[in-house]
Structures are given as C-alpha cells and as structure tokens.
Amino acid sequence: VSTQSTGSSGINAEYGKQENMLTQSLAQLKGVQSRFVESQECVAKMSKKDLGKPILVPLTSSMYVPGELANTETVLVDIGTGYHVKMDIAAAKQYFDRIIEYITKKMEVVQKNLVEKDKLRQVTTDILQLKLQAQVQQQQQQAS
C-alpha cells in the first residue's frame, strides 16, 4: 500500500513540475506578447505632427538619453538577437501583426498542453486511488 501512495505522490510531483514549466512558458509568452503590442501601439500613434518632438532614446534597458524625433516615416524594429531592420510604418505594423499572431498561437498551444496535463494528472490520480482501494479491499477480504 505504501509503495503505491509513494508512486502516486511521485507521479503528482512530476505532473506538477511539467505544469509549472508550462505555466512559466505561458507567462513568458504573455510578457513578450505585451511588449510587441506596446511597440505596435507606439508605431500606430506616430504621425507627421510628432516630428521634432522631444523623446527619450533607450541606450540599454535601463539607460535613456534625451533626443528629438527626426523621422516619422520609418522606424528601426528589433527583430531579435540584436538585429534591427529599418521599416516604413506600414511594414512595421504588418510585422507586429504577424509576430503577435504567431505568439498568440503559441500561447494557445501551451494553454492546451497545460489543460491536457492537468486532465492526465487527474485521471492518473483517480486510477491509482481505485487500484489502492481495490488492494485494500482485497487485503481485508484475505484477513477475514
């Protein structure tokens, strides 16, 4: 009896680890998605009347320097691993649309996997409990 209950807690622990990993992945994807949505909104708000406006230019993630908006026709878009591409506003909007859609699909896959893992854990726990009950009943019958 104690071997099965230990096995059950081991299985629950393994499912718990997998669910935690999926939950962390989902949270990371949500963070990335929100940064792209924010970037998309900033690009969408740019207009010719913003030309010459003072802005803060990021040098690093925590250091900014004052600057002036010199061009409202094109933007530099960080496409990952330190690469930046100069795009016109329409192309940048399309890029953000595509990347947000891609991340959203990945989030849906992770969410689906998370739900499936939870169902599997529940089914496995139920089966182990039924087997444990059957074993206890069998032992009680043999003792009688």
ChimeraX commands (.cxc) that place a marker at each C-alpha (Angstrom):
marker #1 position 0.00,0.00,0.00 radius 0.5
marker #1 position 2.77,2.47,0.88 radius 0.5
marker #1 position 4.58,1.83,-2.43 radius 0.5
marker #1 position 1.56,2.90,-4.44 radius 0.5
marker #1 position 0.95,6.03,-2.38 radius 0.5
marker #1 position 4.63,6.93,-2.79 radius 0.5
marker #1 position 4.30,6.28,-6.53 radius 0.5
marker #1 position 1.21,8.45,-6.63 radius 0.5
marker #1 position 2.97,11.38,-4.97 radius 0.5
marker #1 position 5.93,10.91,-7.33 radius 0.5
marker #1 position 3.62,11.00,-10.33 radius 0.5
marker #1 position 1.83,14.07,-8.95 radius 0.5
marker #1 position 5.20,15.74,-8.40 radius 0.5
marker #1 position 6.25,15.00,-11.98 radius 0.5
marker #1 position 2.98,16.35,-13.37 radius 0.5
marker #1 position 3.39,19.37,-11.08 radius 0.5
marker #1 position 6.85,20.06,-12.50 radius 0.5
marker #1 position 5.55,19.81,-16.05 radius 0.5
marker #1 position 2.59,22.06,-15.27 radius 0.5
marker #1 position 4.90,24.62,-13.61 radius 0.5
marker #1 position 7.17,24.62,-16.67 radius 0.5
marker #1 position 4.19,25.15,-18.98 radius 0.5
marker #1 position 2.81,27.89,-16.71 radius 0.5
marker #1 position 6.18,29.67,-16.75 radius 0.5
marker #1 position 6.34,29.36,-20.54 radius 0.5
marker #1 position 2.86,30.82,-20.83 radius 0.5
marker #1 position 3.80,33.74,-18.56 radius 0.5
marker #1 position 6.93,34.44,-20.61 radius 0.5
marker #1 position 4.94,34.37,-23.84 radius 0.5
marker #1 position 2.38,36.78,-22.36 radius 0.5
marker #1 position 5.21,39.15,-21.41 radius 0.5
marker #1 position 6.70,39.01,-24.90 radius 0.5
marker #1 position 3.28,39.47,-26.46 radius 0.5
marker #1 position 2.55,42.54,-24.34 radius 0.5
marker #1 position 5.89,44.13,-25.33 radius 0.5
marker #1 position 5.08,43.62,-29.02 radius 0.5
marker #1 position 1.56,45.01,-28.56 radius 0.5
marker #1 position 3.04,48.05,-26.83 radius 0.5
marker #1 position 5.55,48.53,-29.67 radius 0.5
marker #1 position 2.75,48.15,-32.22 radius 0.5
marker #1 position 0.68,50.81,-30.44 radius 0.5
marker #1 position 3.64,53.21,-30.39 radius 0.5
marker #1 position 4.19,52.77,-34.13 radius 0.5
marker #1 position 0.48,53.24,-34.80 radius 0.5
marker #1 position 0.46,56.53,-32.86 radius 0.5
marker #1 position 3.33,58.08,-34.84 radius 0.5
marker #1 position 2.33,60.90,-37.15 radius 0.5
marker #1 position 3.99,63.75,-39.05 radius 0.5
marker #1 position 2.93,66.21,-36.36 radius 0.5
marker #1 position 5.26,64.35,-33.92 radius 0.5
marker #1 position 8.31,65.41,-35.97 radius 0.5
marker #1 position 10.77,67.31,-33.78 radius 0.5
marker #1 position 9.12,66.28,-30.50 radius 0.5
marker #1 position 11.45,65.51,-27.60 radius 0.5
marker #1 position 11.78,61.79,-26.80 radius 0.5
marker #1 position 13.86,59.52,-24.60 radius 0.5
marker #1 position 16.08,57.20,-26.63 radius 0.5
marker #1 position 16.92,53.86,-24.99 radius 0.5
marker #1 position 20.63,53.05,-24.96 radius 0.5
marker #1 position 20.15,49.99,-22.74 radius 0.5
marker #1 position 17.12,48.53,-20.98 radius 0.5
marker #1 position 17.69,50.93,-18.08 radius 0.5
marker #1 position 19.50,53.93,-19.61 radius 0.5
marker #1 position 17.84,56.58,-21.75 radius 0.5
marker #1 position 19.15,59.81,-23.27 radius 0.5
marker #1 position 17.12,62.79,-24.44 radius 0.5
marker #1 position 16.59,63.07,-28.17 radius 0.5
marker #1 position 14.35,64.51,-30.82 radius 0.5
marker #1 position 12.10,62.63,-33.23 radius 0.5
marker #1 position 13.74,63.26,-36.61 radius 0.5
marker #1 position 11.76,60.90,-38.84 radius 0.5
marker #1 position 8.15,59.76,-38.71 radius 0.5
marker #1 position 8.23,57.83,-41.98 radius 0.5
marker #1 position 10.45,54.92,-40.88 radius 0.5
marker #1 position 11.32,53.10,-37.67 radius 0.5
marker #1 position 14.03,50.69,-36.56 radius 0.5
marker #1 position 12.47,47.41,-35.45 radius 0.5
marker #1 position 14.35,44.97,-33.22 radius 0.5
marker #1 position 13.82,41.58,-34.87 radius 0.5
marker #1 position 15.80,39.66,-32.26 radius 0.5
marker #1 position 19.37,38.73,-31.32 radius 0.5
marker #1 position 20.49,42.34,-31.65 radius 0.5
marker #1 position 19.39,42.82,-35.25 radius 0.5
marker #1 position 17.41,45.90,-36.22 radius 0.5
marker #1 position 15.64,46.47,-39.53 radius 0.5
marker #1 position 14.59,49.83,-40.92 radius 0.5
marker #1 position 10.91,49.65,-41.93 radius 0.5
marker #1 position 8.28,52.10,-43.01 radius 0.5
marker #1 position 5.33,52.46,-40.66 radius 0.5
marker #1 position 3.04,50.16,-42.66 radius 0.5
marker #1 position 5.65,47.39,-42.82 radius 0.5
marker #1 position 6.31,47.72,-39.09 radius 0.5
marker #1 position 2.58,47.42,-38.34 radius 0.5
marker #1 position 2.38,44.29,-40.53 radius 0.5
marker #1 position 5.45,42.84,-38.81 radius 0.5
marker #1 position 3.93,43.40,-35.36 radius 0.5
marker #1 position 0.60,41.92,-36.53 radius 0.5
marker #1 position 2.38,38.77,-37.74 radius 0.5
marker #1 position 4.55,38.35,-34.66 radius 0.5
marker #1 position 1.65,38.96,-32.26 radius 0.5
marker #1 position -0.48,36.42,-34.14 radius 0.5
marker #1 position 2.40,33.89,-34.02 radius 0.5
marker #1 position 2.90,34.38,-30.26 radius 0.5
marker #1 position -0.85,34.13,-29.65 radius 0.5
marker #1 position -0.95,30.78,-31.47 radius 0.5
marker #1 position 1.99,29.53,-29.41 radius 0.5
marker #1 position 0.21,30.64,-26.23 radius 0.5
marker #1 position -2.90,28.70,-27.27 radius 0.5
marker #1 position -0.78,25.56,-27.81 radius 0.5
marker #1 position 0.87,25.93,-24.39 radius 0.5
marker #1 position -2.53,26.56,-22.75 radius 0.5
marker #1 position -3.96,23.46,-24.44 radius 0.5
marker #1 position -0.99,21.39,-23.24 radius 0.5
marker #1 position -1.44,22.73,-19.73 radius 0.5
marker #1 position -5.11,21.70,-19.68 radius 0.5
marker #1 position -4.22,18.25,-21.05 radius 0.5
marker #1 position -1.50,17.75,-18.41 radius 0.5
marker #1 position -3.98,18.67,-15.68 radius 0.5
marker #1 position -6.53,16.18,-17.06 radius 0.5
marker #1 position -3.88,13.45,-17.30 radius 0.5
marker #1 position -2.78,14.10,-13.72 radius 0.5
marker #1 position -6.36,13.88,-12.53 radius 0.5
marker #1 position -7.07,10.66,-14.46 radius 0.5
marker #1 position -3.83,9.09,-13.24 radius 0.5
marker #1 position -4.59,10.05,-9.64 radius 0.5
marker #1 position -8.12,8.61,-9.93 radius 0.5
marker #1 position -6.82,5.32,-11.38 radius 0.5
marker #1 position -4.19,4.99,-8.67 radius 0.5
marker #1 position -6.79,5.67,-5.98 radius 0.5
marker #1 position -9.09,2.99,-7.44 radius 0.5
marker #1 position -6.24,0.49,-7.52 radius 0.5
marker #1 position -5.31,1.36,-3.97 radius 0.5
marker #1 position -8.92,0.88,-2.81 radius 0.5
marker #1 position -9.10,-2.46,-4.62 radius 0.5
marker #1 position -5.87,-3.61,-2.99 radius 0.5
marker #1 position -7.10,-2.56,0.47 radius 0.5
marker #1 position -10.39,-4.41,-0.07 radius 0.5
marker #1 position -8.53,-7.49,-1.25 radius 0.5
marker #1 position -6.32,-7.42,1.86 radius 0.5
marker #1 position -9.38,-7.00,4.10 radius 0.5
marker #1 position -11.07,-9.99,2.44 radius 0.5
marker #1 position -7.98,-12.11,2.86 radius 0.5
marker #1 position -7.75,-11.12,6.54 radius 0.5
marker #1 position -11.40,-12.12,7.15 radius 0.5
marker link #1:1,2 radius 0.2
marker link #1:2,3 radius 0.2
marker link #1:3,4 radius 0.2
marker link #1:4,5 radius 0.2
marker link #1:5,6 radius 0.2
marker link #1:6,7 radius 0.2
marker link #1:7,8 radius 0.2
marker link #1:8,9 radius 0.2
marker link #1:9,10 radius 0.2
marker link #1:10,11 radius 0.2
marker link #1:11,12 radius 0.2
marker link #1:12,13 radius 0.2
marker link #1:13,14 radius 0.2
marker link #1:14,15 radius 0.2
marker link #1:15,16 radius 0.2
marker link #1:16,17 radius 0.2
marker link #1:17,18 radius 0.2
marker link #1:18,19 radius 0.2
marker link #1:19,20 radius 0.2
marker link #1:20,21 radius 0.2
marker link #1:21,22 radius 0.2
marker link #1:22,23 radius 0.2
marker link #1:23,24 radius 0.2
marker link #1:24,25 radius 0.2
marker link #1:25,26 radius 0.2
marker link #1:26,27 radius 0.2
marker link #1:27,28 radius 0.2
marker link #1:28,29 radius 0.2
marker link #1:29,30 radius 0.2
marker link #1:30,31 radius 0.2
marker link #1:31,32 radius 0.2
marker link #1:32,33 radius 0.2
marker link #1:33,34 radius 0.2
marker link #1:34,35 radius 0.2
marker link #1:35,36 radius 0.2
marker link #1:36,37 radius 0.2
marker link #1:37,38 radius 0.2
marker link #1:38,39 radius 0.2
marker link #1:39,40 radius 0.2
marker link #1:40,41 radius 0.2
marker link #1:41,42 radius 0.2
marker link #1:42,43 radius 0.2
marker link #1:43,44 radius 0.2
marker link #1:44,45 radius 0.2
marker link #1:45,46 radius 0.2
marker link #1:46,47 radius 0.2
marker link #1:47,48 radius 0.2
marker link #1:48,49 radius 0.2
marker link #1:49,50 radius 0.2
marker link #1:50,51 radius 0.2
marker link #1:51,52 radius 0.2
marker link #1:52,53 radius 0.2
marker link #1:53,54 radius 0.2
marker link #1:54,55 radius 0.2
marker link #1:55,56 radius 0.2
marker link #1:56,57 radius 0.2
marker link #1:57,58 radius 0.2
marker link #1:58,59 radius 0.2
marker link #1:59,60 radius 0.2
marker link #1:60,61 radius 0.2
marker link #1:61,62 radius 0.2
marker link #1:62,63 radius 0.2
marker link #1:63,64 radius 0.2
marker link #1:64,65 radius 0.2
marker link #1:65,66 radius 0.2
marker link #1:66,67 radius 0.2
marker link #1:67,68 radius 0.2
marker link #1:68,69 radius 0.2
marker link #1:69,70 radius 0.2
marker link #1:70,71 radius 0.2
marker link #1:71,72 radius 0.2
marker link #1:72,73 radius 0.2
marker link #1:73,74 radius 0.2
marker link #1:74,75 radius 0.2
marker link #1:75,76 radius 0.2
marker link #1:76,77 radius 0.2
marker link #1:77,78 radius 0.2
marker link #1:78,79 radius 0.2
marker link #1:79,80 radius 0.2
marker link #1:80,81 radius 0.2
marker link #1:81,82 radius 0.2
marker link #1:82,83 radius 0.2
marker link #1:83,84 radius 0.2
marker link #1:84,85 radius 0.2
marker link #1:85,86 radius 0.2
marker link #1:86,87 radius 0.2
marker link #1:87,88 radius 0.2
marker link #1:88,89 radius 0.2
marker link #1:89,90 radius 0.2
marker link #1:90,91 radius 0.2
marker link #1:91,92 radius 0.2
marker link #1:92,93 radius 0.2
marker link #1:93,94 radius 0.2
marker link #1:94,95 radius 0.2
marker link #1:95,96 radius 0.2
marker link #1:96,97 radius 0.2
marker link #1:97,98 radius 0.2
marker link #1:98,99 radius 0.2
marker link #1:99,100 radius 0.2
marker link #1:100,101 radius 0.2
marker link #1:101,102 radius 0.2
marker link #1:102,103 radius 0.2
marker link #1:103,104 radius 0.2
marker link #1:104,105 radius 0.2
marker link #1:105,106 radius 0.2
marker link #1:106,107 radius 0.2
marker link #1:107,108 radius 0.2
marker link #1:108,109 radius 0.2
marker link #1:109,110 radius 0.2
marker link #1:110,111 radius 0.2
marker link #1:111,112 radius 0.2
marker link #1:112,113 radius 0.2
marker link #1:113,114 radius 0.2
marker link #1:114,115 radius 0.2
marker link #1:115,116 radius 0.2
marker link #1:116,117 radius 0.2
marker link #1:117,118 radius 0.2
marker link #1:118,119 radius 0.2
marker link #1:119,120 radius 0.2
marker link #1:120,121 radius 0.2
marker link #1:121,122 radius 0.2
marker link #1:122,123 radius 0.2
marker link #1:123,124 radius 0.2
marker link #1:124,125 radius 0.2
marker link #1:125,126 radius 0.2
marker link #1:126,127 radius 0.2
marker link #1:127,128 radius 0.2
marker link #1:128,129 radius 0.2
marker link #1:129,130 radius 0.2
marker link #1:130,131 radius 0.2
marker link #1:131,132 radius 0.2
marker link #1:132,133 radius 0.2
marker link #1:133,134 radius 0.2
marker link #1:134,135 radius 0.2
marker link #1:135,136 radius 0.2
marker link #1:136,137 radius 0.2
marker link #1:137,138 radius 0.2
marker link #1:138,139 radius 0.2
marker link #1:139,140 radius 0.2
marker link #1:140,141 radius 0.2
marker link #1:141,142 radius 0.2
marker link #1:142,143 radius 0.2
marker link #1:143,144 radius 0.2
view
